[in-house]
Structure formats: structure tokens, C-alpha cells
Amino acid sequence: MKIAVASIDGTSVSQHFGQSRYFIVFDVADDKIVGREVRDNTFTPHAQGQCHGHGHGAEHGHHGEHSHAAVVGALQDCQALLCRGMGGRAAVELQANGIRPVVFTDDVSPEEAVAGLVAGTLTVASTFCRCHE
């Protein structure tokens, strides 16, 4: 199984999926991490430099809806994507393509997040970020 973790710097967990510069993809077998790969995120509008400012909405550089098709395609071999925040539209598109979006609240490393998901001990948020709806 492959589990991706959104990362701003290739080593820590991103606060928001769309702002991630990298995805750390872990190979998990027999409930243990057996491999790790860092993939550049050249797919989301934030990663491409198309969104500016720190807020959300048209007044902050968000014009219209972004497609998540390219990033979903880049993660198609993953069964889950972990991050600290994600818009509802992104979550729906991931789910529609067989990738489980997981927003969690624990302050842990990517490795600890994956281990917690596998063990069932990761604290999963009850909702997705509604900032893009």
C-alpha cells in the first residue's frame, strides 16, 4: 500500500494540501514503512505560483475553481493522502479516484502520521477545510 503525505518542504507535514510543494509517498507492507519517495508537486495552483496572498477567495488571488485532476493523477498509485488541511472539493476528487483524504490534528512527523494511520491511532479531523467552498 502507498500512503502520501502533503509536505511544504519534503520533510514535514503541510498545513494545507493545496500549498504543498512535495508529496512524501510511503510504501507500507505488513503495517510497517518499507520505503519512502519524495515527489515534487508541480500540479496544484499554489505550487505553480498561481495563487497569491495568505487568505482565500477572489480578493486574494483565487479566480474560479481549480481542477485537481493533475495532482490526483500524480497520486493515483496511492491509497491515502494525509495532510493537516484540505478543501472539500479536493477531498471529493481524491475520493472519487480511490484515494482516501485524511486530515489529521496530531502534531507529528510524516512517518509518525503514516504509522498512526496504519495503527488506527491518528487523530482524524471531523471535517475538511471549507475555505474554498
Contacts in CASP RR format, 6 or more apart in sequence:
PFRMAT RR
TARGET T0000
AUTHOR 0000-0000-0000
METHOD contacts of the structure
MODEL  1
MKIAVASIDGTSVSQHFGQSRYFIVFDVADDKIVGREVRDNTFTPHAQGQ
CHGHGHGAEHGHHGEHSHAAVVGALQDCQALLCRGMGGRAAVELQANGIR
PVVFTDDVSPEEAVAGLVAGTLTVASTFCRCHE
1 27 0 8 1.000
1 28 0 8 1.000
1 29 0 8 1.000
1 79 0 8 1.000
2 25 0 8 1.000
2 26 0 8 1.000
2 27 0 8 1.000
2 28 0 8 1.000
2 77 0 8 1.000
2 78 0 8 1.000
2 79 0 8 1.000
3 25 0 8 1.000
3 26 0 8 1.000
3 28 0 8 1.000
3 78 0 8 1.000
3 79 0 8 1.000
3 80 0 8 1.000
3 81 0 8 1.000
3 82 0 8 1.000
3 114 0 8 1.000
3 117 0 8 1.000
3 118 0 8 1.000
4 23 0 8 1.000
4 24 0 8 1.000
4 25 0 8 1.000
4 26 0 8 1.000
4 39 0 8 1.000
4 75 0 8 1.000
4 78 0 8 1.000
4 80 0 8 1.000
4 81 0 8 1.000
4 82 0 8 1.000
4 99 0 8 1.000
5 13 0 8 1.000
5 23 0 8 1.000
5 24 0 8 1.000
5 25 0 8 1.000
5 26 0 8 1.000
5 81 0 8 1.000
5 82 0 8 1.000
5 83 0 8 1.000
5 110 0 8 1.000
5 113 0 8 1.000
5 114 0 8 1.000
6 13 0 8 1.000
6 14 0 8 1.000
6 16 0 8 1.000
6 17 0 8 1.000
6 18 0 8 1.000
6 20 0 8 1.000
6 22 0 8 1.000
6 23 0 8 1.000
6 41 0 8 1.000
6 81 0 8 1.000
6 82 0 8 1.000
6 83 0 8 1.000
6 84 0 8 1.000
6 86 0 8 1.000
7 13 0 8 1.000
7 14 0 8 1.000
7 20 0 8 1.000
7 21 0 8 1.000
7 22 0 8 1.000
7 23 0 8 1.000
7 24 0 8 1.000
7 38 0 8 1.000
7 110 0 8 1.000
8 14 0 8 1.000
8 15 0 8 1.000
8 19 0 8 1.000
8 20 0 8 1.000
8 21 0 8 1.000
8 22 0 8 1.000
9 21 0 8 1.000
9 22 0 8 1.000
10 21 0 8 1.000
10 22 0 8 1.000
10 24 0 8 1.000
10 38 0 8 1.000
11 24 0 8 1.000
11 110 0 8 1.000
12 109 0 8 1.000
12 110 0 8 1.000
13 82 0 8 1.000
13 83 0 8 1.000
13 84 0 8 1.000
13 108 0 8 1.000
13 109 0 8 1.000
13 110 0 8 1.000
13 113 0 8 1.000
14 20 0 8 1.000
14 83 0 8 1.000
14 84 0 8 1.000
14 85 0 8 1.000
15 83 0 8 1.000
15 84 0 8 1.000
15 85 0 8 1.000
16 83 0 8 1.000
16 84 0 8 1.000
16 85 0 8 1.000
16 86 0 8 1.000
16 129 0 8 1.000
17 44 0 8 1.000
17 81 0 8 1.000
17 83 0 8 1.000
17 85 0 8 1.000
17 86 0 8 1.000
17 87 0 8 1.000
17 90 0 8 1.000
17 101 0 8 1.000
18 44 0 8 1.000
18 45 0 8 1.000
18 46 0 8 1.000
18 47 0 8 1.000
18 86 0 8 1.000
18 90 0 8 1.000
19 44 0 8 1.000
19 46 0 8 1.000
19 47 0 8 1.000
20 41 0 8 1.000
20 44 0 8 1.000
20 46 0 8 1.000
20 47 0 8 1.000
20 83 0 8 1.000
21 40 0 8 1.000
21 41 0 8 1.000
21 47 0 8 1.000
22 38 0 8 1.000
22 39 0 8 1.000
22 40 0 8 1.000
22 41 0 8 1.000
23 38 0 8 1.000
23 39 0 8 1.000
23 41 0 8 1.000
23 74 0 8 1.000
23 75 0 8 1.000
23 81 0 8 1.000
24 36 0 8 1.000
24 37 0 8 1.000
24 38 0 8 1.000
24 39 0 8 1.000
24 110 0 8 1.000
25 36 0 8 1.000
25 37 0 8 1.000
25 38 0 8 1.000
25 39 0 8 1.000
25 75 0 8 1.000
25 77 0 8 1.000
25 78 0 8 1.000
26 33 0 8 1.000
26 35 0 8 1.000
26 36 0 8 1.000
26 110 0 8 1.000
26 111 0 8 1.000
26 114 0 8 1.000
27 33 0 8 1.000
27 34 0 8 1.000
27 35 0 8 1.000
27 36 0 8 1.000
27 37 0 8 1.000
28 34 0 8 1.000
28 114 0 8 1.000
28 118 0 8 1.000
31 118 0 8 1.000
31 119 0 8 1.000
33 111 0 8 1.000
33 114 0 8 1.000
33 115 0 8 1.000
39 74 0 8 1.000
41 47 0 8 1.000
41 71 0 8 1.000
41 74 0 8 1.000
42 48 0 8 1.000
43 70 0 8 1.000
43 71 0 8 1.000
43 74 0 8 1.000
44 66 0 8 1.000
44 68 0 8 1.000
44 71 0 8 1.000
45 51 0 8 1.000
45 66 0 8 1.000
51 60 0 8 1.000
51 61 0 8 1.000
51 62 0 8 1.000
52 60 0 8 1.000
52 61 0 8 1.000
53 60 0 8 1.000
53 61 0 8 1.000
54 60 0 8 1.000
55 131 0 8 1.000
56 62 0 8 1.000
56 131 0 8 1.000
56 132 0 8 1.000
57 131 0 8 1.000
57 132 0 8 1.000
58 64 0 8 1.000
62 132 0 8 1.000
65 89 0 8 1.000
65 132 0 8 1.000
68 89 0 8 1.000
68 90 0 8 1.000
68 93 0 8 1.000
68 94 0 8 1.000
69 93 0 8 1.000
72 93 0 8 1.000
72 94 0 8 1.000
72 97 0 8 1.000
72 99 0 8 1.000
73 97 0 8 1.000
75 81 0 8 1.000
75 94 0 8 1.000
75 99 0 8 1.000
76 97 0 8 1.000
76 99 0 8 1.000
78 99 0 8 1.000
79 98 0 8 1.000
79 99 0 8 1.000
79 100 0 8 1.000
80 99 0 8 1.000
80 100 0 8 1.000
80 101 0 8 1.000
80 102 0 8 1.000
80 117 0 8 1.000
81 94 0 8 1.000
81 99 0 8 1.000
81 100 0 8 1.000
81 101 0 8 1.000
81 102 0 8 1.000
82 102 0 8 1.000
82 103 0 8 1.000
82 104 0 8 1.000
82 110 0 8 1.000
82 113 0 8 1.000
82 114 0 8 1.000
82 117 0 8 1.000
82 122 0 8 1.000
83 101 0 8 1.000
83 102 0 8 1.000
83 103 0 8 1.000
83 104 0 8 1.000
84 103 0 8 1.000
84 104 0 8 1.000
84 105 0 8 1.000
85 103 0 8 1.000
85 125 0 8 1.000
85 128 0 8 1.000
85 129 0 8 1.000
86 101 0 8 1.000
86 103 0 8 1.000
86 128 0 8 1.000
86 129 0 8 1.000
87 128 0 8 1.000
87 129 0 8 1.000
87 130 0 8 1.000
87 131 0 8 1.000
87 132 0 8 1.000
87 133 0 8 1.000
88 128 0 8 1.000
88 129 0 8 1.000
88 130 0 8 1.000
88 132 0 8 1.000
88 133 0 8 1.000
89 132 0 8 1.000
89 133 0 8 1.000
90 101 0 8 1.000
90 128 0 8 1.000
90 132 0 8 1.000
91 101 0 8 1.000
91 103 0 8 1.000
91 128 0 8 1.000
94 100 0 8 1.000
94 101 0 8 1.000
95 101 0 8 1.000
101 128 0 8 1.000
102 117 0 8 1.000
102 122 0 8 1.000
102 124 0 8 1.000
103 124 0 8 1.000
103 125 0 8 1.000
103 127 0 8 1.000
103 128 0 8 1.000
103 129 0 8 1.000
104 113 0 8 1.000
104 117 0 8 1.000
104 122 0 8 1.000
104 123 0 8 1.000
104 124 0 8 1.000
104 125 0 8 1.000
105 123 0 8 1.000
105 124 0 8 1.000
105 125 0 8 1.000
106 112 0 8 1.000
106 113 0 8 1.000
106 122 0 8 1.000
106 123 0 8 1.000
108 116 0 8 1.000
108 122 0 8 1.000
113 122 0 8 1.000
116 122 0 8 1.000
END
